[in-house]
Amino acid sequence: MKRCRFCAEDVKDEALVCRYCGRWLDARRISRGKRRWIYANNVLGSIIFFMLFFALFGAAIAEFTGIGGGFATIAEPFSQIRNQIAAGYAAIGAVLGFAIGALHGGAVARSKLNHIQCGDEPIC
């Protein structure tokens, strides 16, 4: 017999699910190093992706539409003033991408860790 770690009832050694509370008894454990690697990998990947996306998007919008260009004419898409404004938009996009990437990466990492530990069970 072994003790269920959720409800503290005794169940058979061969049991995969506790007959009292219905929870899985063989939830997989993940080492601290593996958990950190999964978390860092997802967070950094999301940050890099979203920073690049929003920086390029912001720079392209400023460069090709003239938003914020003031006196820079549309006939001169790569004028000096537009390049400076595009760099500013790219910086704003990179900061926005960092924040979104950190939030998205953390949520994805927690979801993956939960799925690895619990499988299809919603709560383990």
PLY file of the C-alpha trace (Angstrom):
ply
format ascii 1.0
element vertex 124
property float x
property float y
property float z
element edge 123
property int vertex1
property int vertex2
end_header
0.00 0.00 0.00
1.02 3.59 -0.60
-0.41 6.85 0.62
-2.09 9.30 -1.76
-0.29 12.62 -1.50
-3.50 14.55 -2.13
-6.01 12.99 0.27
-3.69 10.90 2.51
-5.72 7.69 2.00
-4.01 4.33 1.54
-4.20 2.89 -1.98
-2.64 -0.16 -3.63
0.92 0.10 -4.91
-0.20 -0.70 -8.47
-2.84 2.05 -8.52
-2.39 4.90 -10.98
-5.43 6.85 -9.80
-6.53 7.32 -6.18
-9.87 5.62 -5.64
-10.86 8.21 -3.02
-10.06 11.55 -4.64
-9.63 10.46 -8.29
-6.27 12.16 -8.81
-3.36 10.67 -10.71
-0.72 9.26 -8.38
2.11 9.10 -10.89
2.36 12.80 -11.76
5.81 13.23 -13.25
8.38 15.27 -11.37
10.62 17.70 -13.20
14.05 18.61 -11.88
14.73 22.22 -10.99
17.30 22.56 -13.79
14.90 21.20 -16.42
12.15 23.48 -15.14
14.44 26.53 -15.38
15.53 25.54 -18.88
11.91 25.16 -20.08
10.94 28.48 -18.52
13.98 30.39 -19.82
13.70 28.87 -23.28
10.04 29.87 -23.67
10.42 33.34 -22.16
13.54 34.26 -24.14
12.13 32.88 -27.38
8.93 34.87 -26.97
10.80 38.04 -26.03
13.08 37.80 -29.07
10.20 37.08 -31.44
7.91 39.85 -30.19
10.73 42.43 -29.92
11.79 41.82 -33.51
8.24 41.77 -34.79
7.13 45.02 -33.13
10.42 46.82 -33.82
10.30 45.99 -37.52
6.60 46.73 -37.69
7.03 50.12 -36.01
9.97 51.06 -38.22
8.13 50.02 -41.39
5.00 51.95 -40.43
7.00 55.11 -39.74
9.20 54.76 -42.80
6.61 53.98 -45.44
3.51 55.83 -44.26
5.05 59.04 -43.01
3.34 58.84 -39.62
5.04 61.41 -37.45
7.19 62.53 -40.38
5.91 66.05 -40.24
7.44 67.87 -43.19
9.05 64.77 -44.76
7.22 64.22 -48.01
5.88 60.85 -49.09
8.06 61.12 -52.20
11.12 60.77 -49.96
10.49 57.56 -47.95
14.10 57.27 -46.73
14.79 60.87 -45.77
16.85 61.66 -42.70
13.88 62.79 -40.61
11.94 59.64 -41.48
14.91 57.47 -40.55
15.10 59.12 -37.12
11.36 58.75 -36.56
11.49 55.12 -37.72
14.27 54.44 -35.21
12.10 55.92 -32.47
9.14 53.80 -33.49
11.40 50.74 -33.60
12.58 51.45 -30.06
9.01 51.83 -28.82
8.10 48.61 -30.64
11.03 46.78 -29.05
9.96 47.85 -25.55
6.37 46.84 -26.25
7.60 43.54 -27.72
9.71 42.86 -24.62
6.74 43.30 -22.31
4.39 41.21 -24.44
7.06 38.55 -24.98
7.77 38.24 -21.25
4.08 37.83 -20.43
3.42 35.42 -23.30
6.56 33.36 -22.64
5.77 33.00 -18.94
2.23 31.85 -19.67
3.39 29.34 -22.28
6.12 28.00 -19.98
3.67 27.50 -17.10
1.26 25.76 -19.45
3.97 23.44 -20.78
5.25 22.59 -17.31
1.72 21.85 -16.14
1.13 19.63 -19.17
4.40 17.75 -18.63
3.64 17.19 -14.95
-0.06 16.45 -15.17
-0.68 15.23 -18.67
-4.33 15.66 -19.63
-5.51 16.04 -16.05
-6.62 19.67 -15.50
-5.39 19.90 -11.88
-2.69 17.78 -10.35
0 1
1 2
2 3
3 4
4 5
5 6
6 7
7 8
8 9
9 10
10 11
11 12
12 13
13 14
14 15
15 16
16 17
17 18
18 19
19 20
20 21
21 22
22 23
23 24
24 25
25 26
26 27
27 28
28 29
29 30
30 31
31 32
32 33
33 34
34 35
35 36
36 37
37 38
38 39
39 40
40 41
41 42
42 43
43 44
44 45
45 46
46 47
47 48
48 49
49 50
50 51
51 52
52 53
53 54
54 55
55 56
56 57
57 58
58 59
59 60
60 61
61 62
62 63
63 64
64 65
65 66
66 67
67 68
68 69
69 70
70 71
71 72
72 73
73 74
74 75
75 76
76 77
77 78
78 79
79 80
80 81
81 82
82 83
83 84
84 85
85 86
86 87
87 88
88 89
89 90
90 91
91 92
92 93
93 94
94 95
95 96
96 97
97 98
98 99
99 100
100 101
101 102
102 103
103 104
104 105
105 106
106 107
107 108
108 109
109 110
110 111
111 112
112 113
113 114
114 115
115 116
116 117
117 118
118 119
119 120
120 121
121 122
122 123
